[in-house]
Amino acid sequence: MYNVYQHWDPLKVCIVGRSYNPKFYDYIKNDKVRKVFYRIAEETEEDYQKLINLLESFNVKVLRPEVSDNYHDYLINNSVLPPPMTPRDYSAMIGNNFYINATDLQEIWNNLQGTDWPPYPKKFLDWPKWIVDECKTDHNVCFTIKDYAYNNVLSEISPHANIIFNRNINSAMTTRVGKDLYFGTIYLNDDMSEIKKNAQTMFQNYRCHVIETEGHTDGAFCPVVPGLIVSLLDMPTYENTFPDWEVIYLPGQSWSEVLPFLTLKEKNKGKWWVPGEELNEDFTNFVETWMNHWVGYVEETVFDVNMLVIDEKNVICNNYNQKVFDAFAKRGITAHVINFRHRYFWDGGLHCITSDVHREGTMQDYFPERG
């Protein structure tokens, strides 16, 4: 049976995301924009392959979503759905239960399609029974699972007798530290007590905690190994949630470092995947600004706490940072640098574009005094 109890246990099976291939963008009419998307697609897959090669050198089995080269397969009401870049956002192995969901994609579907439902796809009867049962009552589940092509992942997990749930749980918002689970908040005023209550009801064999991250926990902090955290934020809750652990703070890194680009990106929200909008001058300027300025900038200057731990002695990160690497060296940790060049274009760092399905090890209790 597959399981994940601590994310520093030796990694054995991992999902790595996938973007569309260059030819997918043949539909784009603006030559300048199309060539940029060709380059982004090529470089994205190059970086994926570097990551895959590194993982396989540690005998990690890599699973990947499947995508079509035909953009019509993802076209709804003249809008193209984004590719399955970030499996972390839609899946989590917690203990030996696997959770997969597509809440954000359901919202996209509702906004674009309303209540109309197209004919069931031909592959419907080939899907695992749990998906078929869900689809009979919830067509959105049927649609989102089909178009995000995780069937091969589910086929890999099913023979190992893991229970598969379709629930809104993902390991971008959940930090697994043995018997303790840490959940992040989405917004500033989220009801943390309600989040904790719901989590404790669902995970009764764990101690559940909530940290005010205002977004994905893996974009705010990373407990690298027992006793060491790398964090973007000075969160006073660490003294309660991780007492006596060393915390390396990196203020002014990651998302805050690229705020001007994020502002430009927000301005172009909704134009990314709409055929015809590539002729929009604002959109063209956005794409060209990313390629001509921000790619090189973030590659040279930004360190991301969105790291993937292979085991207690090996960690994959996107860049060099002296404070982090010095802390690693004291603990005999080797840092492997894989620069995911288009991390901020796709909203996915090295942790986001992966999802650990199986790690060796059993549940540990790092804070036995909690009872």
N, C-alpha and C positions, 0 to 999 in steps of 0.2 A: 504493500500500500504506500502511495506517495504521501509525504507530509512536509510541512515547514513549521518549526517551532521557534527557531532563532535564525535571523537572517545572516548570521556569520558562520553557521554550520556549513560544512562542505556542500557546495552547489552541485547537483547532479542532473537536473532537468530544468530547462529554462525556455520560456517563450521570448523570442526576439521579434519586434514589430516589422512591418513592411510598408514601404511607400509604393506609389504607382511607378511603373516603368516609364522611361522617357517617351516612348511612342504613345502612351496614354494621352499626352498633351498635344497630339497632332491636330486636335480640333481647334486649338487656339489660333485665331486669325492674325493677330498682331505678331509679326516676326520677331521683334525685339523681346516681347514678353515670352513667346514660345521658347526661344533659345535659352532664356534665363531658367524657365522651368525644366528644360532638358538638363541643364547643368545641375540644378538643384537635385533632380531625380538621380542623376548619375553619381553625384558626390554623396548623396544620402546613402545609396546602396553600397558605395565604396566603404563608407564608414561602418555600415552594418556588417559588411564582410570582415573588416578588421576586428570588430567586436566578436563576431562568430568564430573567427580563427583563434582568437585568444581564449574564448570559452572552451572550444574544442581541444585546445592544447592542455586544458585541465580536465579533459575527459567529461565535459559537460555535454549532455544531449540537448541539441537545439531544436525547438519547434517554431514554426513560423506560420502566420496567417497566409491565406492565399488570396490573390487579387487577379482581376481580369485586366487586360490591356484596353478593353473597349469601354470608353467612358459612358456609353449608352447604358451599360449594365448598372451604372450608379446614378443615372439621371432621373430626377423626379421634379416635375414642374419646372423644367429648365434649370435646375440646380444640381450640381454634382456633389455627392457626399465625399467627405475627406477620407483618406486611406487609414487602414488599421495600424497607425504608427505607434500607439502607446497602449499595449496590452495591460500595463500596470493599472491604468485608469478604469479598466473594466473587469479585472479579475483579482482573485486573492486565494491562495492556499493557506488556510488558517488551521493548524493542526493537520488533520487528514480530511477536512472538508474543503471542497473547491467552490468558490463563489464566482459567478460570471454574470455580468449585467451590461446593459447598454442604455442607461437612463438618459444620458445626454442625446443619444441618437434617437431615442423615442421622441424626445422633445422636438428634434429637427423634423422627424417624420410628421408629428402632429401639426407643426407649423406649416409645413409644405403641402401636406396632403389632406388635412382635415379628417373627416370621418370616412372618406371613401377607401375601399380596400380592393386592390387588384386581384386577379386570379391567383390561387396558390401556385407557387413555383413548382416545377417538375421535380426538383430535388427533395420536396417536402417529405415524401415517404422514406427517404434514405437517411433522414436525420435520427439522432438518438431519441428514444421513446419519450424521455422527459421533456424534450423540446416540442415534440409533436403534441403532447398533452397540454403544455403551456399555450401553444399556438391555437388550440381549439377555443380557448377563452380569451386570449390576448394576442391579437393580430400583430401588434407592434413588436412583440418578442419575436414572432416569426420573421418579420421583415429585417430587424436589426441583426439577428444572429446570421441570417443568410448572407447579408451584404458585408458582414465583417469577417466571414470566412474562417471562423474558429472551429469548424467541424473537425479538421485534422487534429487539433489540440484536444478536443473532447474525445475523439477516438483513441488518442494516446492514453488519456486518463481513465476512461471507462473500464478497461480490463483490470485495473488495479483496485477495484472495489471501493473507490472513493465515492462519497456522496456528493453529487453536483447540485448546487442551488442556483436559481436565477434570482439573485437579490442584489440590492444596491450596496455592495461592500467591495472595496478595492484596497489594494495594498499601497496605493499612493496616499491614502488617508489613514492607514493602519500600520503601526509599528509593532512588530512581534518580538517580544523579549521574554521568551519562555512562558511562564505562568502569567506574565503581565502583558496586557494589550493597551496600546496608547492610541487614542483617536484624536484627529485634529478637528478644528472648527472650520466652517466655510466663511462665515461673516463675523464681524466684530461683536455683534450683540447676540450671537447664538446662545441658546439656553444650554449651558454646559451640563447642568444637572440632568436635564432631560436626555441629552445625548448619552450620558453615562448610564442612566437608568435603562434606556433602550438597549445599549450595548451589553450591560450586565445580564439582562433578560435573555439575550440571544446567546451569549457566551458564558454560561453559568460555571464552567470549569476553569475560568480565568478570573484574574483581577483586572478590572477595566478602569482606565484613567482617561481624562480628556485634557488636551493641551490646546491653548488658544493660539493656533497657528494662522488663522484667517486664510486658509488654503491648504493645499496638499502638505502633509507632514514631511514628505520626502524632498520638498523644495525649501523647507525651513531648517531641518536638522537631520543628522544621520548618526545614530549610535553605531559606531563602526565595529567595535569589539567591546566585550565587557570592560567597563571602566573608562571608556573614551567616547565623547560626543563631539562632532563638528557641527557648528550652528551658525546661521546667519543672524539670529536674533538673540538678544539677551533676555531670555525668558526666565523670570524668577522662579517659575514652577520646577525648574530642574532640581533645586535643593530638596524638593519634596518627591518628585517623580523619579529622579536618579541620584539619590543622596551619595555624596563622596565620589562621584564620577568626575573626571577631568573634562572640562568643556573648552574647546577651542573656538573662539568667536571670530567670525569673518565679516564684520560690518562693511556695508558698501559693496558687496559682491552680488553675483547672480542677477536676479530680476531688477533690483534697484539700480544696477549699473547700466542697464539698457532701457531705462524708462523712456527716453525720447523716441526710441524705435517702437516701444509698446504703445505709445500715444499715437504714432502714425499708423500702427497696425489696427488699433481700435477704430480709427477713422475709416479704414477700409474693410471693417467687419461686414461680412455678407457678400462681398464682391469676389472673394477668393475663388469660389467654385461655381460662379454663374457664367455660362458661356455667353460671350458678347461683352461682358464687363471688362474684358482684357483690352478693349478699345477705349475704355474710360481713362482719361489722362491722369486722374488722381491715382488710379490703380497702377498704371504703368510706372508712375513716379515712385510709388511704394515699392514695387518689385525691384526697380533699378536701384533705389536707395539701399535696399537690403543687400543686394549683391555687390554693389560698388563700395559700400562703406561698412555696414554692420558686421558682415561675415568676418572680415579680417580683424575688426576691432575686438569682437568677443573671443575670437580664437587666440588673440595675443594677451588679453587682459583679464578675462573673467574666469574665476574658479567657481565651480558649482558643487554644492553639497549633495546634489542628486547623484550619489555614487552607488555602484553595485559591488557588494562584498562577495568574493568568491569563497573565501574561508578566512579564518582568523589571521592568516599571514599574507593574504593577497586581496587587494582592493583595486577596482577600476574607477578612475576619475578622469575628468576631461582636460585637466591642465595642471601645471605646477604651482604650488603655493608653499612657501618656505615654512610657515608656521605649521601647516598640516603635515608636510613631509618630515619635519623634525619630530613631531609627535608620533608619526608612524615609525620612524627610525628607532625611537626609544623602545618601541614594542616589537621590533623585528618584523614590521609589516612592509611588504613590497607594494609600491603604488605602480599600477600599469596605466599609462596615459593613452586614452582613445579619444581624440577630439571629434565629437559629433558636431560637425561644422554648422549644421543648420538647426541646432537645438532650439533657438528662439524663433525661428521661422515656423517650426512645427509644434512648438510648445511641448517639447519632450527631451529631457535629459537622459543620461545613461540608465538611471533607475526607472524612469517612466517608460522607456522603449523596451523594457524587459519585464518579465514577471516570473518569479521563481516558483516552479511547480513541485520540485522535490529537492530536499536537502537531507543529508544524513544527520542522524541525531534524534534524541528524545527530548521531551519537555523538561527544561531545567527551571529551578527557582532561584533567581538571583537576589531576591529580597525576602528570605524566609521569615524575617521578623514581622512581615505583614500578615502572616497566618493564612 
